[in-house]
Amino acid sequence: MTAGQTSGPIYRDTRDLTPFGNGQIRTPVRDLAGGVGGILHSVLGGRGGALISVDGPVPRLKRLPGRAARAVYDAIFHNADPNRLIATGREYPGWAGLCGVMAGLLAYKQGGYLRASELLQRGLSTRNDDDANQFAASYLTRVVTTVEVAERVEVPVLFSEEAVFLTLSHSLRETGHLESALQTVAMLPPSLPAALARCSLAYSLERDKEVVVWTEGLLNADDLSAALLLIRARSLRRLGAHSAAQQALKEVLRRRKTDLALRNDALTDRALLLLDNGRKSLNPRDWLRGRPAELETFEVIRKDVEERRLWEQEWKKLDGE
């Protein structure tokens, strides 16, 4: 078993508190509404869309902070340019790892996936001073990164190991490094968002058997689990397990509050399953194996006529001689 050596389901999160918010299914209408809402928010004096996102107000800097803490604070919360964070990390080497990670999260939010993957990997590989770690624990706990864990499925994640590794995994996926993206997300503890990202990558790599093992026993409790069930159904269909795929799609459609886009996907996939079954039933070998008796009788009659014609030809040749 590859990608973390997991031999069972990977979606059960047993922790009391997790850093994940409610997943959202991205659609053109919601994208448009979000864009208009962002413009209005900026006009009314809200934080700019290019800045790091924060759940609630920006945390206030404590009195008499050190120069490094003050510089990093301004670079994170009042700056939209990853280059400033990189420069701050160079100025204060003990903070370089933290600055690299935050620069990567900022680049990711702005759509720079290649740069985000490079900055995040560099930041994760650089050791921080104790002051930098204390700063992160005090000021970054409300920083939110909205990560795309599967196609059209986004999850807001508070600053944490999950936020950084899911962001890195998606950035690697967008730049074509699917194997590296799968290995990155395999390091995370079990959770629905991590399972969705992992199974989506495994499906893209045609590791359908692993997807089926990882999603065994999953029920449709929310939109994230419904999206994961869709991936399971597609892997089962590709493996030829049409009955099991049908059951997975039935589970997606069971919950009435499932997002309309996911329900539509399930209905489309169910139609494709029916089409596959129809093609199988129209296979010439299967069709001839169960053809009606009258067709077999017709074949016998046609064969008798052909043999009689050949016999008459032979007879004429003999008569002519």
N, C-alpha and C positions, 0 to 999 in steps of 0.2 A: 504494500500500500504506500503510495507516494504522497507528497505534500503534507507532511506532518504525521504520517504513519497512523492516522485515525481509522479505526475499524468499525465505527458506529456513528449514530447521529451526532451532529455538531451544532445543533440549534438550541439545545437546552441550556439556558443561562440560570445557574443556581444562586447567583449573587443577589443580595438584598437590594443593593443600589448599583445602577449601571449608568454610564455617561450618555445614553442614547435618548433622543427625543422621538416623537412620533414620525414614522416614515411618511413620505409624500410621493405620490405618483405624478411625474411631470407630464403635462399636456400643453399643447399650443395655447389654449385659453388661459391656463394658469400662468404660463410664462408671460403672456401679455399683461395679465392682471398684476403679476409681480413686478413687471417693469414699470407700469404706471404707478403702482404703490411706492416703489423706490424713488421715483421722481418726485412725487408729492411729499414723501418723507424728507427728502433733501431740501425741497423748497421751504418746508415748514421748520427747518432748522435741525433736522435729525442728522445722524452720522452719515457720512458719504458711503456709497455702495462699494467703493474700492478699499475702504479701511477694514481692519480686522473686526469681525462681528463679536458682539458681547451680549450675553443674556442679561438685560437690564442696563443700568447705568455703568459707565466706566468706573472701576474701583479707584478710590482716591489714594494718591501717594501719601505715605506717612510723612510726618514732620522730620526734617533733617536727614534726608536720605543721602547715601554716598553719591559721588559723581557718576559712577558706573550705573547704579540703579536708576538715577534720574535720566541718564542718557538712553538707557534701554527702555524705560517706561515711555518716554516721548517717541522713540522709534517704533514701538509696538502700537500704541494707542492713538497717536496723533500724526501718523505718517502712512502714506499709501505707496511708498516706493521701497521694494525689497533691497535696493542698493544701499539705502541708509542703514538698514539693519546689518547688512554685510560689513559696511564700514565701521559700525559701532562694535561689531564683534572683533574686528582687527584692532581697534583701539584698546579694547579690553579683552585680551585673549582668554581669560578665565570665563568669559561669558559667550565665547564664540559658538559653542554648541547650541546654546539656547537661541542665540540670534539667528543661527543657520536654520533651525527648525521653524522659528516664527517667520523668517523670510520665505521659507518653503510654503508654509500655510497661506501666506499673503499672496505669493505667486499663483498658488493653486486657485484661490478665490477669484483671481483676475484671469484665469483660463490659461496660464502659462505652464502646461503640464510638463514639458521637457525640463524647464528650469526648476519647477517645483520638485521633480524627482531628484535632480542633482543636489539641490540645496538641502532637502530632507535627509538624503543619504549622508551628505557631508556633516550635517548637524548631529545626526544620530551617532556618527563615528567619532565625534569630538567630545572629550570629557569636560564637564563643567565644574567650576569652583562651588564650594558650599554656599557662598552668597548667591550665586545664580540659581541654585536649586531652591534655596529659601525664597527667593523672589518669585519663582514659578509657583511655589505652593501658596504664596500670599496673594498674588495678583492675577494669575492666569486661569484660575479654576472656573471662571465664568466666560472665558473665551469659547466661542462656538464655531465649528467648521461644518458646513453642510457638504456631505460627501455623497457622491453617486456610487452606490454599492452594486448596482446592476443597471441595465439599460432602462432609463426613465424613472428609476427609483432612487430617491435621495433621502438621507437621514441626517438630521442635525446631531453633532457629537460634541460634548464638552471636552475641553483640553484634557487629554489623557493619552495613554498608550494606544487605545483604539483609534482615537482621532488621527494621530500621526501615522500609524501603520495603514489604516484604511485609505488615508489621503495618498500615501506613497504608493500603495497598491493600485489605486485608480490612475494615478499619474503614469505608472509603468504600463498599465493596460492601454492607456490612450497613446502611448509612444510605441506600442507594438511588442513590448516585452512581457508576453503573457505568462511564461514560465516563472520569471522573477516576481511578477505580480502575485501569482498563486503561492509561491513560497513565502512572500511577505505576509499575506493575510493568514497563512496557516499558523503563524506564530501566536495568534491572538486566542484568548480563552473563548469557550463556546458562547455564542449569542446569535440571535436571528440576523442582525445586519452583517456580521462576519460570515455566517453561513451563506447568506445570499451572495455576498461578494465572491466567496470561495467557489460556490457551485456554479455561478455564472461564468467564472474563469474556466473551471473544469469542463463545463459544457462546450465552451468555445474551443477547448483543446481536445474535444471528443472523448473525454474520460467519463463516459456515461455510466459505467458500472459504479464508479466511485460516487457520482451524484446520487444514484439510487440508494446506496448504502448510507450515505450521510443524511438523507432525508426520510429514512424509514420511520413510519409511525407519525409523521407530521400531520397536524390538523389545521384547519383554516380559522385561526383565532383573530387575525388582523390582516391588514393589507400586505405586510412584509411576509407573513407566512403564505398568503395567497400567491404572491409573486414567486416564492420559493417552490410552491407546489406546481406552478406553471413550468418552471425549469425541470422539475422532476418528471412531469408528464412528457415533456419533449425528449428527455433522455430515454425514458421508457419506450416512447414511440420509435426512436432511432434504433433501439435494441430489438424492436419487433414485439415488445410486450404490450400489445394494444389494449388488452383487457385491463391491465394495471394502470395504463395511461388514462384510460377512460375513467377509472375510479378516482385518480388524482384530479382530473378536470371536474368531476362531479363534486368533489370536496371544495374546489374553488367556487363553484356556483351555489353551493349549499347556503353560505352565509349571505343574506340579502344586502347587508351593508358593505359588502366588498366593493371597492372602487369600480366605477363603471368601465374604466379603461381595461382593468384586469378581467372583468366579466366578459367584455367583448373579445379579449385575447383568448379566453377559455372557450368561448363559443366558436371562434375561428379555428382553434386547434381541434376542437371536437369535430368540426366539419372536415378538417383534413384527415382525421382518423377514419371517418366514414368513407372518405374518398379512397384512402389506402385500402380499406377493407373491400370496397367496390372493385378496385383494380385487381386485388387478389382473387376475387370471385370471377373476374373476367379473364383470368389467366387461361390461355388455350388448353393447357394440359389439364387443369382442373375442370374446364368446361367439357372437354371430350370425355373425361373420366365419368362424368355424370350425365351424359347426353341422353335424351329420350329414346325409348325403344324404336319409335318410328324412324328415327334417323339411322339407327343401326340397320333396320330392315331395308331402308333406301340404299345404304351402302352395299348390302348383299345383292340387291336387285341390279344395281349398276355394275357390280363386278360380274354377275352372270351374263349381262348383255355384252360386256366387253369380251368375255371368254367366247361367247357364241360368235361374235364378229370375227375374232381371230381364227376360230375353227372353220368358218365359211371361207375365209381367205385361203387357208391351207387346202381346203377341199377343192376350190377352184383351180389352184395350182396343180393338184393331182389330176383333176379332170382334164386340164389343158394338155398335160403330158400324154 
